[in-house]
């Protein structure tokens, strides 16, 4: 995957994430409909999930594979889990 494609995919995922959560805020303040607010939050949750997966794919699985070592370092525990 070329660098340009990675940047474009990440940009689109961040754009969808930001737009969805802005939509939640606008829906919250502009309508009293619980159904509309629920739909907006559901779309934002899906956009957040898509962003997490896009970051995982573009950033590589190594980031997620090393999370236990990172948490051990943050917690001050000794020893790495292999």
C-alpha positions as CSV (number, residue, x, y, z in Angstrom):
1,X,0.0,0.0,0.0
2,X,1.5,3.3,-1.0
3,X,1.9,6.2,1.4
4,X,-0.7,8.3,-0.5
5,X,-3.4,5.6,-0.2
6,X,-2.7,5.1,3.5
7,X,-3.0,8.9,4.1
8,X,-6.2,9.1,2.1
9,X,-7.8,6.2,3.9
10,X,-6.8,7.6,7.3
11,X,-8.0,11.1,6.3
12,X,-11.4,9.7,5.2
13,X,-11.8,7.7,8.4
14,X,-11.0,10.8,10.6
15,X,-13.3,12.9,8.5
16,X,-16.2,10.4,8.9
17,X,-15.5,10.1,12.6
18,X,-15.4,13.9,13.1
19,X,-18.5,14.5,11.0
20,X,-20.5,11.8,12.8
21,X,-19.7,13.2,16.2
22,X,-20.5,16.7,15.1
23,X,-23.8,15.3,13.8
24,X,-24.5,13.9,17.3
25,X,-23.9,17.3,18.9
26,X,-26.1,19.1,16.2
27,X,-28.8,16.5,16.6
28,X,-28.8,16.8,20.4
29,X,-29.2,20.6,20.4
30,X,-31.5,20.9,17.4
31,X,-34.2,18.3,18.0
32,X,-36.1,16.7,20.8
33,X,-36.5,13.4,19.0
34,X,-34.9,10.5,20.8
35,X,-35.1,8.3,17.7
36,X,-33.0,10.9,15.7
37,X,-30.5,11.2,18.5
38,X,-30.2,7.4,18.8
39,X,-29.6,7.1,15.0
40,X,-26.9,9.8,15.2
41,X,-25.1,8.1,18.1
42,X,-25.3,4.7,16.3
43,X,-23.7,6.2,13.2
44,X,-21.1,7.9,15.3
45,X,-20.3,4.6,17.1
46,X,-19.9,2.9,13.8
47,X,-17.6,5.7,12.5
48,X,-15.5,5.3,15.6
49,X,-15.2,1.6,15.1
50,X,-14.2,2.2,11.5
51,X,-11.6,4.7,12.6
52,X,-10.1,2.2,15.1
53,X,-9.9,-0.5,12.4
54,X,-8.4,2.0,9.9
55,X,-5.8,2.9,12.4
56,X,-5.1,-0.8,13.0
57,X,-4.7,-1.6,9.3
58,X,-2.7,1.5,8.4
59,X,-0.6,1.6,11.5
60,X,0.1,-2.1,11.5
61,X,-0.9,-4.9,13.8
62,X,2.4,-4.5,15.8
63,X,0.9,-1.6,17.7
64,X,-1.9,-3.8,18.9
65,X,0.3,-6.9,19.4
66,X,2.6,-4.9,21.8
67,X,-0.2,-3.5,23.9
68,X,0.4,-5.9,26.8
69,X,4.1,-4.8,27.0
70,X,2.9,-1.1,26.9
71,X,0.4,-1.7,29.7
72,X,3.0,-3.5,31.8
73,X,5.4,-0.5,31.4
74,X,2.6,2.0,32.3
75,X,1.7,0.0,35.4
76,X,5.3,-0.4,36.4
77,X,5.3,-4.2,36.3
78,X,8.5,-6.0,35.5
79,X,8.9,-8.6,32.8
80,X,7.6,-8.7,29.3
81,X,5.0,-11.1,28.0
82,X,6.3,-12.7,24.8
